[in-house]
Amino acid sequence: MGKWLSILIGLVLVALGLSGVVAWPLEVLAFLKAAIAIMAIIVGLGIFVFGLSELRSGAEEPPIVEPPPGPEQPSGPTEGSQ
């Protein structure tokens, strides 16, 4: 029952949204323009703060270099272990 109710509510909201877009196309475009502008400000501030935090963390850490592997050891029994 709950699945059918959620489908019905979803269809009603889609119909209301489409009727709103048809009835107020200029207002919907103005809202979308405002939403894009506000999101650009928020994303820009986030990137700015991220950049500042990267600068404050100091100079880049040197990459970790692993030493080259040594000669392989034999895997059989050792001398004197009989």
N, CA, C and O atoms as CSV, one atom per row, in Angstrom:
chain,resi,resn,atom,element,x,y,z
A,1,MET,N,N,0.826,-1.200,0.000
A,1,MET,CA,C,0.000,0.000,0.000
A,1,MET,C,C,0.868,1.261,0.000
A,1,MET,O,O,0.565,2.236,-0.687
A,2,GLY,N,N,1.965,1.225,0.791
A,2,GLY,CA,C,2.831,2.393,0.890
A,2,GLY,C,C,3.534,2.703,-0.420
A,2,GLY,O,O,3.758,3.867,-0.752
A,3,LYS,N,N,3.886,1.648,-1.172
A,3,LYS,CA,C,4.557,1.859,-2.460
A,3,LYS,C,C,3.617,2.559,-3.429
A,3,LYS,O,O,4.022,3.479,-4.139
A,4,TRP,N,N,2.366,2.125,-3.460
A,4,TRP,CA,C,1.394,2.741,-4.374
A,4,TRP,C,C,1.092,4.172,-3.970
A,4,TRP,O,O,0.886,5.034,-4.824
A,5,LEU,N,N,1.065,4.426,-2.664
A,5,LEU,CA,C,0.806,5.786,-2.189
A,5,LEU,C,C,1.960,6.710,-2.573
A,5,LEU,O,O,1.736,7.849,-2.983
A,6,SER,N,N,3.197,6.220,-2.440
A,6,SER,CA,C,4.337,7.064,-2.820
A,6,SER,C,C,4.343,7.319,-4.328
A,6,SER,O,O,4.699,8.415,-4.762
A,7,ILE,N,N,3.957,6.329,-5.130
A,7,ILE,CA,C,3.879,6.535,-6.581
A,7,ILE,C,C,2.815,7.564,-6.903
A,7,ILE,O,O,3.030,8.437,-7.743
A,8,LEU,N,N,1.669,7.471,-6.246
A,8,LEU,CA,C,0.579,8.424,-6.493
A,8,LEU,C,C,0.967,9.838,-6.096
A,8,LEU,O,O,0.708,10.788,-6.835
A,9,ILE,N,N,1.586,9.979,-4.937
A,9,ILE,CA,C,2.024,11.308,-4.490
A,9,ILE,C,C,3.085,11.859,-5.445
A,9,ILE,O,O,3.075,13.050,-5.757
A,10,GLY,N,N,3.985,11.014,-5.904
A,10,GLY,CA,C,5.000,11.458,-6.854
A,10,GLY,C,C,4.393,11.947,-8.152
A,10,GLY,O,O,4.819,12.967,-8.694
A,11,LEU,N,N,3.391,11.222,-8.659
A,11,LEU,CA,C,2.736,11.655,-9.898
A,11,LEU,C,C,1.993,12.972,-9.712
A,11,LEU,O,O,2.001,13.820,-10.605
A,12,VAL,N,N,1.353,13.149,-8.564
A,12,VAL,CA,C,0.640,14.403,-8.293
A,12,VAL,C,C,1.630,15.563,-8.244
A,12,VAL,O,O,1.370,16.631,-8.799
A,13,LEU,N,N,2.772,15.352,-7.575
A,13,LEU,CA,C,3.754,16.435,-7.490
A,13,LEU,C,C,4.381,16.747,-8.845
A,13,LEU,O,O,4.662,17.909,-9.139
A,14,VAL,N,N,4.604,15.734,-9.671
A,14,VAL,CA,C,5.119,15.976,-11.020
A,14,VAL,C,C,4.110,16.786,-11.822
A,14,VAL,O,O,4.488,17.715,-12.537
A,15,ALA,N,N,2.838,16.444,-11.712
A,15,ALA,CA,C,1.797,17.184,-12.441
A,15,ALA,C,C,1.719,18.623,-11.960
A,15,ALA,O,O,1.594,19.541,-12.770
A,16,LEU,N,N,1.793,18.831,-10.649
A,16,LEU,CA,C,1.773,20.200,-10.128
A,16,LEU,C,C,3.001,20.985,-10.595
A,16,LEU,O,O,2.898,22.162,-10.941
A,17,GLY,N,N,4.149,20.334,-10.602
A,17,GLY,CA,C,5.360,21.010,-11.064
A,17,GLY,C,C,5.288,21.385,-12.530
A,17,GLY,O,O,5.664,22.493,-12.913
A,18,LEU,N,N,4.807,20.469,-13.347
A,18,LEU,CA,C,4.679,20.779,-14.773
A,18,LEU,C,C,3.669,21.897,-15.020
A,18,LEU,O,O,3.894,22.766,-15.863
A,19,SER,N,N,2.555,21.874,-14.286
A,19,SER,CA,C,1.574,22.956,-14.463
A,19,SER,C,C,2.154,24.290,-14.013
A,19,SER,O,O,1.852,25.330,-14.599
A,20,GLY,N,N,2.988,24.266,-12.971
A,20,GLY,CA,C,3.632,25.499,-12.524
A,20,GLY,C,C,4.616,26.026,-13.553
A,20,GLY,O,O,4.705,27.236,-13.760
A,21,VAL,N,N,5.361,25.130,-14.206
A,21,VAL,CA,C,6.312,25.563,-15.238
A,21,VAL,C,C,5.562,26.153,-16.424
A,21,VAL,O,O,5.997,27.142,-17.015
A,22,VAL,N,N,4.422,25.535,-16.771
A,22,VAL,CA,C,3.633,26.039,-17.900
A,22,VAL,C,C,2.972,27.369,-17.549
A,22,VAL,O,O,2.905,28.266,-18.389
A,23,ALA,N,N,2.485,27.504,-16.319
A,23,ALA,CA,C,1.769,28.722,-15.926
A,23,ALA,C,C,2.710,29.897,-15.681
A,23,ALA,O,O,2.365,31.038,-15.987
A,24,TRP,N,N,3.904,29.629,-15.129
A,24,TRP,CA,C,4.830,30.709,-14.785
A,24,TRP,C,C,6.207,30.473,-15.407
A,24,TRP,O,O,7.177,30.292,-14.671
A,25,PRO,N,N,6.321,30.470,-16.724
A,25,PRO,CA,C,7.635,30.158,-17.316
A,25,PRO,C,C,8.696,31.215,-17.003
A,25,PRO,O,O,9.855,30.868,-16.775
A,26,LEU,N,N,8.327,32.483,-16.989
A,26,LEU,CA,C,9.315,33.526,-16.723
A,26,LEU,C,C,9.806,33.473,-15.285
A,26,LEU,O,O,10.988,33.687,-15.016
A,27,GLU,N,N,8.892,33.186,-14.361
A,27,GLU,CA,C,9.284,33.094,-12.956
A,27,GLU,C,C,10.185,31.881,-12.713
A,27,GLU,O,O,11.117,31.942,-11.911
A,28,VAL,N,N,9.899,30.781,-13.411
A,28,VAL,CA,C,10.737,29.592,-13.269
A,28,VAL,C,C,12.140,29.877,-13.799
A,28,VAL,O,O,13.125,29.471,-13.183
A,29,LEU,N,N,12.241,30.564,-14.922
A,29,LEU,CA,C,13.564,30.917,-15.454
A,29,LEU,C,C,14.304,31.850,-14.512
A,29,LEU,O,O,15.512,31.705,-14.320
A,30,ALA,N,N,13.593,32.811,-13.919
A,30,ALA,CA,C,14.236,33.723,-12.970
A,30,ALA,C,C,14.729,32.948,-11.748
A,30,ALA,O,O,15.813,33.217,-11.231
A,31,PHE,N,N,13.927,31.985,-11.292
A,31,PHE,CA,C,14.347,31.160,-10.146
A,31,PHE,C,C,15.587,30.347,-10.501
A,31,PHE,O,O,16.520,30.267,-9.703
A,32,LEU,N,N,15.608,29.745,-11.685
A,32,LEU,CA,C,16.766,28.954,-12.091
A,32,LEU,C,C,18.020,29.817,-12.208
A,32,LEU,O,O,19.108,29.392,-11.818
A,33,LYS,N,N,17.871,31.015,-12.738
A,33,LYS,CA,C,19.015,31.922,-12.838
A,33,LYS,C,C,19.540,32.281,-11.453
A,33,LYS,O,O,20.749,32.304,-11.223
A,34,ALA,N,N,18.617,32.560,-10.532
A,34,ALA,CA,C,19.026,32.896,-9.165
A,34,ALA,C,C,19.687,31.699,-8.490
A,34,ALA,O,O,20.683,31.856,-7.783
A,35,ALA,N,N,19.141,30.508,-8.703
A,35,ALA,CA,C,19.712,29.313,-8.085
A,35,ALA,C,C,21.123,29.052,-8.613
A,35,ALA,O,O,22.009,28.671,-7.848
A,36,ILE,N,N,21.335,29.253,-9.906
A,36,ILE,CA,C,22.670,29.052,-10.480
A,36,ILE,C,C,23.648,30.073,-9.911
A,36,ILE,O,O,24.788,29.732,-9.595
A,37,ALA,N,N,23.217,31.310,-9.781
A,37,ALA,CA,C,24.098,32.345,-9.236
A,37,ALA,C,C,24.451,32.054,-7.777
A,37,ALA,O,O,25.607,32.200,-7.379
A,38,ILE,N,N,23.482,31.650,-6.994
A,38,ILE,CA,C,23.744,31.357,-5.582
A,38,ILE,C,C,24.641,30.135,-5.445
A,38,ILE,O,O,25.539,30.117,-4.604
A,39,MET,N,N,24.407,29.115,-6.264
A,39,MET,CA,C,25.259,27.924,-6.199
A,39,MET,C,C,26.688,28.251,-6.622
A,39,MET,O,O,27.633,27.696,-6.061
A,40,ALA,N,N,26.865,29.138,-7.600
A,40,ALA,CA,C,28.213,29.541,-8.006
A,40,ALA,C,C,28.933,30.236,-6.851
A,40,ALA,O,O,30.127,30.020,-6.644
A,41,ILE,N,N,28.218,31.064,-6.105
A,41,ILE,CA,C,28.821,31.743,-4.953
A,41,ILE,C,C,29.226,30.720,-3.895
A,41,ILE,O,O,30.331,30.789,-3.358
A,42,ILE,N,N,28.338,29.770,-3.594
A,42,ILE,CA,C,28.622,28.787,-2.548
A,42,ILE,C,C,29.792,27.884,-2.946
A,42,ILE,O,O,30.679,27.620,-2.134
A,43,VAL,N,N,29.794,27.414,-4.187
A,43,VAL,CA,C,30.885,26.552,-4.644
A,43,VAL,C,C,32.196,27.339,-4.688
A,43,VAL,O,O,33.246,26.813,-4.317
A,44,GLY,N,N,32.143,28.580,-5.134
A,44,GLY,CA,C,33.341,29.409,-5.163
A,44,GLY,C,C,33.914,29.637,-3.779
A,44,GLY,O,O,35.130,29.577,-3.594
A,45,LEU,N,N,33.052,29.899,-2.798
A,45,LEU,CA,C,33.528,30.079,-1.429
A,45,LEU,C,C,34.129,28.774,-0.896
A,45,LEU,O,O,35.137,28.799,-0.189
A,46,GLY,N,N,33.523,27.654,-1.226
A,46,GLY,CA,C,34.055,26.376,-0.778
A,46,GLY,C,C,35.433,26.105,-1.344
A,46,GLY,O,O,36.324,25.657,-0.623
A,47,ILE,N,N,35.617,26.370,-2.619
A,47,ILE,CA,C,36.928,26.171,-3.253
A,47,ILE,C,C,37.954,27.139,-2.673
A,47,ILE,O,O,39.111,26.770,-2.471
A,48,PHE,N,N,37.539,28.366,-2.407
A,48,PHE,CA,C,38.419,29.366,-1.812
A,48,PHE,C,C,38.890,28.917,-0.428
A,48,PHE,O,O,40.082,28.991,-0.128
A,49,VAL,N,N,37.974,28.457,0.410
A,49,VAL,CA,C,38.328,27.998,1.753
A,49,VAL,C,C,39.230,26.772,1.668
A,49,VAL,O,O,40.179,26.651,2.443
A,50,PHE,N,N,38.948,25.864,0.741
A,50,PHE,CA,C,39.797,24.689,0.561
A,50,PHE,C,C,41.210,25.109,0.177
A,50,PHE,O,O,42.183,24.561,0.696
A,51,GLY,N,N,41.331,26.071,-0.723
A,51,GLY,CA,C,42.649,26.560,-1.132
A,51,GLY,C,C,43.402,27.191,0.021
A,51,GLY,O,O,44.604,26.978,0.175
A,52,LEU,N,N,42.692,27.974,0.837
A,52,LEU,CA,C,43.343,28.578,1.997
A,52,LEU,C,C,43.819,27.521,2.982
A,52,LEU,O,O,44.908,27.640,3.544
A,53,SER,N,N,43.020,26.502,3.192
A,53,SER,CA,C,43.428,25.455,4.131
A,53,SER,C,C,44.634,24.687,3.595
A,53,SER,O,O,45.477,24.241,4.373
A,54,GLU,N,N,44.724,24.530,2.278
A,54,GLU,CA,C,45.894,23.869,1.703
A,54,GLU,C,C,47.141,24.726,1.879
A,54,GLU,O,O,48.226,24.195,2.116
A,55,LEU,N,N,46.998,26.053,1.765
A,55,LEU,CA,C,48.146,26.939,1.969
A,55,LEU,C,C,48.599,26.910,3.419
A,55,LEU,O,O,49.799,26.930,3.694
A,56,ARG,N,N,47.649,26.865,4.353
A,56,ARG,CA,C,47.982,26.887,5.768
A,56,ARG,C,C,48.631,25.587,6.215
A,56,ARG,O,O,49.354,25.573,7.212
A,57,SER,N,N,48.389,24.504,5.506
A,57,SER,CA,C,48.937,23.222,5.938
A,57,SER,C,C,50.447,23.152,5.737
A,57,SER,O,O,51.081,22.197,6.187
A,58,GLY,N,N,51.023,24.123,5.085
A,58,GLY,CA,C,52.476,24.169,4.920
A,58,GLY,C,C,52.902,23.736,3.535
A,58,GLY,O,O,52.091,23.506,2.638
A,59,ALA,N,N,54.224,23.634,3.401
A,59,ALA,CA,C,54.791,23.240,2.112
A,59,ALA,C,C,54.430,21.788,1.836
A,59,ALA,O,O,54.037,21.035,2.727
A,60,GLU,N,N,54.575,21.434,0.595
A,60,GLU,CA,C,54.273,20.064,0.207
A,60,GLU,C,C,55.228,19.104,0.894
A,60,GLU,O,O,56.422,19.375,1.015
A,61,GLU,N,N,54.693,17.993,1.335
A,61,GLU,CA,C,55.525,16.984,1.957
A,61,GLU,C,C,56.288,16.245,0.861
A,61,GLU,O,O,55.738,15.987,-0.210
A,62,PRO,N,N,57.550,15.901,1.122
A,62,PRO,CA,C,58.296,15.172,0.093
A,62,PRO,C,C,57.672,13.792,-0.107
A,62,PRO,O,O,57.151,13.196,0.836
A,63,PRO,N,N,57.726,13.301,-1.313
A,63,PRO,CA,C,57.143,11.981,-1.562
A,63,PRO,C,C,57.916,10.900,-0.819
A,63,PRO,O,O,59.131,10.996,-0.646
A,64,ILE,N,N,57.208,9.891,-0.392
A,64,ILE,CA,C,57.833,8.780,0.319
A,64,ILE,C,C,58.443,7.836,-0.717
A,64,ILE,O,O,57.754,7.317,-1.595
A,65,VAL,N,N,59.751,7.631,-0.590
A,65,VAL,CA,C,60.453,6.754,-1.527
A,65,VAL,C,C,60.826,5.493,-0.771
A,65,VAL,O,O,61.525,5.551,0.241
A,66,GLU,N,N,60.365,4.367,-1.255
A,66,GLU,CA,C,60.695,3.103,-0.617
A,66,GLU,C,C,62.080,2.655,-1.069
A,66,GLU,O,O,62.455,2.855,-2.224
A,67,PRO,N,N,62.838,2.048,-0.155
A,67,PRO,CA,C,64.171,1.564,-0.565
A,67,PRO,C,C,64.019,0.410,-1.545
A,67,PRO,O,O,63.035,-0.329,-1.506
A,68,PRO,N,N,65.000,0.265,-2.420
A,68,PRO,CA,C,64.913,-0.837,-3.385
A,68,PRO,C,C,64.976,-2.173,-2.647
A,68,PRO,O,O,65.614,-2.276,-1.599
A,69,PRO,N,N,64.322,-3.186,-3.188
A,69,PRO,CA,C,64.342,-4.481,-2.514
A,69,PRO,C,C,65.738,-5.095,-2.544
A,69,PRO,O,O,66.468,-4.968,-3.527
A,70,GLY,N,N,66.090,-5.759,-1.455
A,70,GLY,CA,C,67.402,-6.401,-1.352
A,70,GLY,C,C,67.395,-7.720,-2.107
A,70,GLY,O,O,66.399,-8.084,-2.733
A,71,PRO,N,N,68.516,-8.434,-2.041
A,71,PRO,CA,C,68.584,-9.726,-2.729
A,71,PRO,C,C,67.592,-10.698,-2.086
A,71,PRO,O,O,67.306,-10.631,-0.891
A,72,GLU,N,N,67.088,-11.588,-2.911
A,72,GLU,CA,C,66.116,-12.547,-2.417
A,72,GLU,C,C,66.806,-13.584,-1.549
A,72,GLU,O,O,67.916,-14.024,-1.848
A,73,GLN,N,N,66.139,-13.966,-0.476
A,73,GLN,CA,C,66.657,-14.981,0.427
A,73,GLN,C,C,66.133,-16.346,-0.013
A,73,GLN,O,O,64.994,-16.444,-0.471
A,74,PRO,N,N,66.923,-17.382,0.113
A,74,PRO,CA,C,66.422,-18.713,-0.241
A,74,PRO,C,C,65.308,-19.114,0.719
A,74,PRO,O,O,65.330,-18.765,1.900
A,75,SER,N,N,64.356,-19.839,0.202
A,75,SER,CA,C,63.204,-20.190,1.017
A,75,SER,C,C,63.255,-21.621,1.523
A,75,SER,O,O,62.324,-22.062,2.196
A,76,GLY,N,N,64.303,-22.350,1.222
A,76,GLY,CA,C,64.419,-23.743,1.647
A,76,GLY,C,C,64.952,-23.825,3.058
A,76,GLY,O,O,65.099,-22.811,3.741
A,77,PRO,N,N,65.242,-25.045,3.493
A,77,PRO,CA,C,65.801,-25.217,4.847
A,77,PRO,C,C,67.197,-24.608,4.932
A,77,PRO,O,O,67.946,-24.611,3.955
A,78,THR,N,N,67.526,-24.104,6.071
A,78,THR,CA,C,68.832,-23.451,6.246
A,78,THR,C,C,69.865,-24.496,6.635
A,78,THR,O,O,69.522,-25.626,6.982
A,79,GLU,N,N,71.135,-24.104,6.574
A,79,GLU,CA,C,72.224,-25.015,6.915
A,79,GLU,C,C,72.213,-25.301,8.411
A,79,GLU,O,O,71.968,-24.409,9.224
A,80,GLY,N,N,72.472,-26.514,8.753
A,80,GLY,CA,C,72.578,-26.872,10.151
A,80,GLY,C,C,71.245,-27.174,10.807
A,80,GLY,O,O,71.217,-27.427,12.011
A,81,SER,N,N,70.167,-27.160,10.095
A,81,SER,CA,C,68.872,-27.467,10.703
A,81,SER,C,C,68.424,-28.844,10.255
A,81,SER,O,O,67.465,-28.970,9.494
A,82,GLN,N,N,69.114,-29.880,10.721
A,82,GLN,CA,C,68.758,-31.247,10.319
A,82,GLN,C,C,68.299,-32.042,11.480
A,82,GLN,O,O,67.957,-33.215,11.329
